[in-house]
Amino acid sequence: MATPGVTRGWAVVVSYSAVAGASQMLWLTYAPVTTAAAHHYGVSVTAIGWLANVFPLLYVVLAVPAGLALDRWPRPALAIGAALTALGGIVRLGGDSFGWALAGQLMVAVAQPLVLNAITGVVGGLPARSRPTGIAVGSAGLFLGMVLALGVGAAVGGDHLVALATGQAVLGVLITLVFLLVQRRVPAPVDLDVVAAEAAGLKGVWTDAILRRIAVLAFLGFGVFVALITWLQALLEPRGVSESAAGAIITVAVAVGAVGSTVVSARLEGRGVEVALLRTALVGAVVGCCLLAVSSGLGVATAGTLVAVLAMLTALPWLLALCERRAAGSVASATALLWLAGNLGGLAVAVAVGGLVDHPTIAFFLLAAVALAGLPLVRRSALVGDQPAGVSPALSPEQGR
């Protein structure tokens, strides 16, 4: 039977997972209705793409200060991030115009580093053996938020953008209120009451070779995933796949990835399969993107998307768990490094693919090449090493096998 402390720890993790999901829901509001939103607001498809692209752009700028804030003041910093997320959803309702939509998206994008960088810190109230599963639950919240945005957006359609934004704003406010109430009533675990981020620990995070390799893998993996989420509908449209069908494809793919990643993490926890799993994920992404490149119908496009998205989402909790084990002394800063690299990759690859929106075959082969570039980095010697200076505790060779 779980002790009261463990139960309270899971309450924080689950309520945090909902907040993280709300941030992703708001991020992807316009992804399943890209072309319809462009017509609605009287702007280009590329402009609508920037309603999503501002998130990785601002993350690149804010990741480091957000990580430092979470290392120093974890609970207040996360509470501010949750509140800004809800407020951004409300601001989008200020007027039925692209300017108000962009203003709200910018607020949620500012909040996102404070929310996402906390994903490895909120598991501090759980027993050490349960923390990888806790990270997977937090990650599942991210994915399910994406599913909600993509599924509801595709179902509602671009003709009802105001109703869509209103529903998301109400849900975001309710989720935030519940999280703030849980956070207030649950005592902070000792692991999270960090008085100050140690300079040596932060230096160790940014100079550790293994964490840098993890960050490069995040750059490549996020790049593939964000570009697919942002542009799939526009890329499949010339091939006769309707907006609703494309929305359904990506929604099902992310839903399968959300469930699959959690199940895989729970089943394989503690078995030291990180290297094999990450290698398999990259190969899956390459295969999926190649299928999309040669697809000419709904069936192959669906299969390719499922394979690529499932591969990328399954890899994420394992990358986060490696960060948590490697740099527990400055866990938010280490997580910031991963998300910073991932969002930079998402921005770079999504912008590149956006320039190829009229050439879907080339765009999908580019994504396959990005995933393929990560394979040489997924080696046991590259992801396991001795404890670096300033980072504690390090991932030991025994943990990585």
ZIVEN-V768421 format. One record per helix or strand of 2 or more residues. SS is the DSSP state (A for helix, B for strand). FROM is the first residue (numbers start at 1). TO is the last residue. Records with the same first field share a line. If there is no record, write none. Layout:
BEGIN
SS = FROM-TO / FROM-TO
END
This chain:
BEGIN
A = 4-27 / 31-41 / 45-72 / 74-94 / 98-116 / 122-125 / 128-156 / 158-185 / 190-192 / 199-207 / 209-237 / 243-268 / 274-294 / 298-326 / 328-354 / 360-372 / 375-377 / 380-383 / 397-400
END
